[in-house]
Amino acid sequence: MAVDYSDDYTVTRGLRRRRATVRSVEPEDRKVAAWRAFLHAHLVLTDVLERELAAATGLPLTWYDVLVNLHAAGGRLRMQELANRVVLSKSGLTRLVDRMVAAGYVCREPAEGDRRGLLAVLTPEGDRALHEAAPVHVRGIEEHFGRHVSDEEAAVVLDVFERLRAAMGSDGPPPPCAAD
């Protein structure tokens, strides 16, 4: 049995969700069903985490992602490297960092030895915001994801996604969700 998504939507707690029906499928269709379930779970979880983080701290999830990546890299990253880590286009990251610079969470510095290169640098205000937001985000992950997944299932999920990242040429593990 697998999940088949219709175009019928329900609204629960303000979230728009597709109504799922169960049908019998071939084994290869299970991978497609798993992919779709992953995409939909990601969409719903990201939306919930975004709303909770913004309500508690005023920090958008994308800003949190930038702050975590900068913190994990020792407080500074080349803009291109930061764009690769937060999975945004270079122009998308530039606009995002512009807003974060205006808020005082990040500053830009020239890259040493590269006249055209710029570094995004975590400011003390950005570090403070990260440390304030991290417990909220980690609690949200535990509440909305972790409590639905056993330790054994988490190990399988981690293994699967680490193998996928390696197969796609990703470099190294993602940064932690919380500040150290």
C-alpha positions as CSV (number, residue, x, y, z in Angstrom):
1,M,0.0,0.0,0.0
2,A,1.2,3.5,-0.7
3,V,-0.1,7.0,-0.5
4,D,-1.8,8.6,-3.5
5,Y,-2.3,12.4,-3.3
6,S,-5.4,13.8,-4.9
7,D,-5.9,17.5,-5.7
8,D,-8.4,17.8,-2.8
9,Y,-7.1,20.0,0.0
10,T,-8.1,20.3,3.7
11,V,-7.2,23.1,6.0
12,T,-6.1,22.1,9.5
13,R,-4.8,24.7,12.0
14,G,-4.3,27.1,9.2
15,L,-2.2,24.7,7.1
16,R,-3.3,23.7,3.7
17,R,-2.9,20.0,3.3
18,R,-3.5,17.5,0.5
19,R,-5.9,14.8,1.4
20,A,-4.3,11.4,1.0
21,T,-5.9,8.1,-0.1
22,V,-4.4,4.7,0.2
23,R,-4.0,2.5,-2.9
24,S,-2.0,-0.6,-3.8
25,V,1.2,0.1,-5.7
26,E,4.1,-1.7,-7.3
27,P,7.4,-1.6,-5.3
28,E,9.1,0.9,-7.5
29,D,6.1,3.3,-6.9
30,R,6.9,3.1,-3.2
31,K,10.0,5.2,-3.9
32,V,7.9,7.8,-5.7
33,A,5.4,7.8,-2.8
34,A,8.2,8.1,-0.3
35,W,9.7,11.0,-2.2
36,R,6.3,12.8,-2.3
37,A,5.7,12.1,1.4
38,F,9.1,13.6,2.1
39,L,8.4,16.7,0.1
40,H,5.0,17.3,1.7
41,A,6.3,16.6,5.3
42,H,9.2,19.0,4.6
43,L,6.8,21.7,3.4
44,V,4.5,21.4,6.4
45,L,7.3,21.1,9.0
46,T,9.2,24.0,7.5
47,D,6.1,26.1,7.6
48,V,5.4,25.3,11.3
49,L,9.0,25.8,12.3
50,E,9.1,29.2,10.4
51,R,5.9,30.4,12.2
52,E,7.1,29.3,15.6
53,L,10.5,30.8,15.3
54,A,9.2,34.1,13.9
55,A,6.5,34.3,16.7
56,A,9.0,33.6,19.5
57,T,12.0,35.6,18.2
58,G,11.0,37.7,15.2
59,L,13.7,35.9,13.2
60,P,12.7,34.3,9.8
61,L,13.9,30.7,9.3
62,T,16.1,31.8,6.4
63,W,17.9,34.2,8.6
64,Y,18.4,31.6,11.2
65,D,19.8,29.3,8.6
66,V,22.4,32.0,7.6
67,L,23.3,32.6,11.2
68,V,23.8,28.9,11.9
69,N,26.0,28.4,8.9
70,L,28.1,31.4,9.8
71,H,28.4,30.3,13.4
72,A,29.4,26.8,12.3
73,A,32.1,28.2,10.0
74,G,33.7,30.3,12.8
75,G,31.7,33.4,12.1
76,R,32.6,34.2,8.5
77,L,32.1,32.7,5.1
78,R,32.6,33.8,1.5
79,M,29.3,34.8,0.0
80,Q,29.5,32.1,-2.6
81,E,30.2,29.4,0.1
82,L,27.3,30.7,2.2
83,A,25.0,30.6,-0.9
84,N,26.0,27.0,-1.4
85,R,25.3,26.1,2.2
86,V,21.9,27.8,2.5
87,V,20.8,26.5,-0.9
88,L,20.0,29.9,-2.3
89,S,21.0,31.5,-5.5
90,K,23.8,34.0,-5.2
91,S,21.4,36.9,-6.0
92,G,18.9,35.6,-3.5
93,L,21.5,35.4,-0.8
94,T,22.7,38.9,-1.6
95,R,19.3,40.3,-1.0
96,L,18.9,38.2,2.2
97,V,22.3,39.4,3.5
98,D,21.4,43.0,2.6
99,R,18.4,42.7,5.0
100,M,20.5,41.1,7.7
101,V,23.1,43.8,7.4
102,A,20.5,46.4,7.8
103,A,19.2,44.6,10.9
104,G,22.8,44.4,12.3
105,Y,23.1,40.6,12.4
106,V,25.7,40.3,9.7
107,C,28.3,42.6,8.1
108,R,30.3,42.3,4.9
109,E,34.1,42.4,4.7
110,P,36.4,42.1,1.7
111,A,38.0,38.7,1.3
112,E,41.7,38.9,1.9
113,G,43.7,38.5,-1.3
114,D,40.6,38.7,-3.5
115,R,39.5,42.2,-4.5
116,R,36.1,41.0,-5.8
117,G,35.4,38.5,-3.0
118,L,33.2,39.4,0.0
119,L,32.8,37.6,3.3
120,A,29.6,37.5,5.3
121,V,30.5,38.0,9.0
122,L,28.4,37.2,12.0
123,T,28.1,40.2,14.3
124,P,27.7,40.1,18.1
125,E,24.0,41.0,17.6
126,G,23.6,38.1,15.1
127,D,25.3,35.7,17.5
128,R,22.9,36.9,20.3
129,A,19.9,36.4,18.0
130,L,21.2,32.9,17.1
131,H,21.6,31.9,20.7
132,E,18.1,33.2,21.5
133,A,16.5,31.4,18.6
134,A,18.3,28.1,18.8
135,P,16.4,26.7,21.7
136,V,13.1,27.6,20.1
137,H,14.1,25.9,16.8
138,V,15.5,22.8,18.5
139,R,12.3,22.5,20.6
140,G,10.2,22.8,17.4
141,I,12.3,20.1,15.7
142,E,11.8,17.8,18.7
143,E,8.1,18.5,19.0
144,H,7.1,18.3,15.3
145,F,9.6,15.8,14.1
146,G,11.6,14.0,16.8
147,R,8.6,12.8,18.8
148,H,7.2,11.0,15.8
149,V,10.5,9.2,14.9
150,S,12.1,6.5,17.0
151,D,15.9,6.5,17.5
152,E,16.2,3.6,15.1
153,E,14.1,5.4,12.4
154,A,16.2,8.5,12.9
155,A,19.3,6.5,12.3
156,V,17.8,5.1,9.0
157,V,16.7,8.6,7.9
158,L,20.1,10.0,8.7
159,D,21.9,7.2,6.8
160,V,19.6,7.6,3.7
161,F,20.0,11.4,3.5
162,E,23.8,11.3,4.2
163,R,24.1,8.8,1.3
164,L,22.0,11.0,-1.0
165,R,24.1,14.1,-0.1
166,A,27.3,12.2,-0.7
167,A,26.0,10.9,-4.1
168,M,25.1,14.4,-5.1
169,G,28.6,15.7,-4.3
170,S,27.8,17.7,-1.2
171,D,30.8,18.5,0.9
172,G,30.6,17.4,4.5
173,P,27.8,17.3,7.1
174,P,25.3,20.1,7.5
175,P,25.8,22.6,10.3
176,P,24.0,21.8,13.6
177,C,20.5,23.2,14.2
178,A,21.6,25.0,17.4
179,A,24.4,27.3,18.3
180,D,27.2,25.6,20.3
